[in-house]
Amino acid sequence: MSPAMFHSLWTVLLVILFIAIVIWAFSAGRKQRFDAAARMPLEDEDSAPGDSAGERKRG
């Protein structure tokens, strides 16, 4: 196998991998997870799960 043929096959493989990742990322089943992840920076840090008063414990 010549180096040119190897590089051509490697390029085709990477293009197929890229298309597969794009299809995975934009699939309808992932929308809720990605929307939740997008809202994470905007959520209040002080109200951690399990805190009844919503205050951080210091100590």
C-alpha positions as CSV (number, residue, x, y, z in Angstrom):
1,M,0.0,0.0,0.0
2,S,1.5,3.3,-1.1
3,P,1.5,6.3,1.3
4,A,-0.8,8.2,-1.0
5,M,-3.4,5.4,-0.8
6,F,-3.0,5.2,3.0
7,H,-3.6,9.0,3.4
8,S,-6.6,8.7,1.1
9,L,-8.2,5.9,3.1
10,W,-7.4,7.8,6.4
11,T,-9.1,10.9,5.1
12,V,-12.2,9.0,4.1
13,L,-12.3,7.3,7.5
14,L,-12.0,10.6,9.3
15,V,-14.8,12.2,7.1
16,I,-17.1,9.3,7.9
17,L,-16.3,9.6,11.6
18,F,-17.0,13.4,11.5
19,I,-20.4,12.8,9.8
20,A,-21.3,10.1,12.4
21,I,-20.4,12.5,15.3
22,V,-22.5,15.3,13.7
23,I,-25.5,13.0,13.3
24,W,-25.1,11.8,16.9
25,A,-24.9,15.4,18.2
26,F,-27.9,16.6,16.4
27,S,-30.1,13.6,17.0
28,A,-33.5,14.3,18.6
29,G,-32.8,12.1,21.6
30,R,-29.9,14.3,22.7
31,K,-31.8,17.6,22.7
32,Q,-33.0,17.4,26.3
33,R,-29.6,16.5,27.7
34,F,-27.9,19.3,25.7
35,D,-30.5,21.8,26.7
36,A,-30.1,20.9,30.4
37,A,-26.3,21.2,30.0
38,A,-26.7,24.6,28.4
39,R,-28.8,25.9,31.3
40,M,-26.3,24.7,34.0
41,P,-24.2,27.9,34.1
42,L,-27.3,30.0,34.6
43,E,-28.7,27.9,37.5
44,D,-28.3,29.1,41.1
45,E,-25.2,27.5,42.8
46,D,-26.5,28.2,46.3
47,S,-29.5,25.9,46.0
48,A,-27.6,22.6,46.1
49,P,-29.6,19.4,46.2
50,G,-30.2,18.3,49.7
51,D,-29.9,21.7,51.4
52,S,-33.2,22.6,53.0
53,A,-32.5,26.3,53.4
54,G,-30.4,26.6,50.2
55,E,-27.4,27.9,52.1
56,R,-23.9,26.7,51.8
57,K,-22.5,25.0,54.8
58,R,-19.3,26.6,56.2
59,G,-16.9,25.0,58.5
